[in-house]
Amino acid sequence: MILNIDMAGDTPIYTQIRNQIVFGIANGQLLAGEHLPTVRQLAGDIGVNPMTVNKAYSLLKEEGFILMDRRHGAQINTIPLLTKPLGQEFDQRAALLIAEARIKGVSKRDVKERMLLLVDNIFQQKEEEQ
Amino acid sequence: MIFFLIAVAWLVFGTFLGSLLLFQNDQLNQVLGVTFSTKHAQHAEVKDVINSFKKACYLVFWMFVLASLLMLLPAIEELAEFVMLLLVMGNMAINGYAIGHHQRKLRRLKERNDWIYPTSSFVSVDLMVTKEQGKASISPVWVWLLFGLGFIPMIVLVLFPNKNYPLFLSVIGPICQLPTVFLYYQSGRRGIMVAKGSTQWNLMIAQNNERINSIAATLSALVLWLFSMWFNAIIWFALKEYYFVGAVIVLIAGLLVISFWQQRQTRKILETAMEEMEEEIMQEKETTWKWGCYHNPYDSRLFVPKRLPSMGWTINIAHPLGKAIFFGTMALATVMIGFIIYSGTKDYEVTIHSSEVVFDAAMYDYTINKNEVASISMIEVLPKGRRTSGFGGFSKSYGHFSLDGYGNGRLYVYNKVKQYVVVSLKGDRPSYIIVNGKSAEETQELHRELQDWFGK
């Protein structure tokens, strides 16, 4: 899996790392049980402070996407996430995106179409990988 | 002495010429440090610029070789070391101008032909490649072993002290060896070339690069170790300067050959990979250079290949440690050049006071009291010996010396004047001071004045 980090972008680098790993898990590019590079290795290759990568990994661990182990490093979590996936947080984040789109003048139909397209993209990629 | 200076100057000019000509026409999409795609790099107009650059390099080399012969002129002879310094700096400046001039030509060529390449602030990292980092390098044991072996002269010196060889000089070997250890660990850091959807190729390129770079770093460590041993032997056995020139030639040639091999291997791998890939992965790299140095805050590497990779490695001045090394080196070079100019131009002054005499020279002042003096005499042949620290130019030699039959003492002499006043002292550090004037008459006058002072 390839991470593309925009060093000049507004999104913090740790958020970009976290988001792209989540996408990688969702679309099947990162499989359950797969090991991630060590904090130092990844920080070295991207060219950032190890603390940045550590922050991204800590976030992923807190959210249950990865497991951290002193001996084996970081690996994709094989156990289903404990938090309710379609709970209040999901609704809030999705609703916020839809609200922002509406304010910017996007029609209801366009929003629906785009959401479906994104859902299809992620589920389809995962199925292809499997 | 004059031939030694000329030989050193030729060595420097030859090194620059060799480094400039060893560059590859298309190395990692860089032609003379300007970004070109593989296809555009083969364009006839690009080739013309390269040929013009090669001719300029030869012209500069021969011009400076001829100019260095000016040092043989009696009028210039006395200023030989400054002339050599000026020629070396001039050679660097004109070569730099030739590079800049041809780079501007290449950039104009790109603009004229609309050869625009993507620029991006994106860094792409293949997680599979990152995970495998360090696994393809050859063992670090070798560079550490060579670093350890660098201490051999120090150990030998502690066990068998040698009057020719001050202990502090034996630290130079390990100090020179240490950067190769850094270079080895930096060799694991690969360039930022990642092809989308080709993990297999990314891994192949990265691992081969890692292997080649680590071998090059280890071989460089070996060459430096051999140089350090040779250098130590020169000091230990008090061999002539020509042996040192030989050692430097072997060192430079060795490092150039390693650099050339490293580039050729890297290019081969890239060419193989490029043949298999559908599109060329490249980015405009013009923005990563600042004040003629590599400046890329998005690149964590401290050591990077130079814009002309055959010229070796340089530092990333956007890296905090890189900044420190850059400014430290600049400061050191400025101080050293300043010291050479000041030392070479400042005349000695011998000031006689009622109870003491002050010998004034750049950084090597010394004052003696009348009660320290054993005798004052004159000699016409300076005994053989060696400088332990001080200045040894074409026209002047001063500082701490160890002379046969005299032991440790201080010299303040103009080399051309073959008369010397020897002030023998009662102690043994120093046990004498040898001084003369700018002419035989001045030396005799100085001898009289010192004897009068001593006799009073």
Interface residues (C-beta under 8 A of the other chain):
Chain A: M1 I2 L3 N4 I5 D6 M7 A8 G9 G24 L30 H35 L36 P37 Q41 L42 A43 G44 D45 I46 G47 V48
Chain B: S121 F122 V123 S124 V125 D126 L127 M128 V129 T130 K131 Q133 G134 R189 R190 V194 K196 G197 T199 Y298 D299 S300 R301
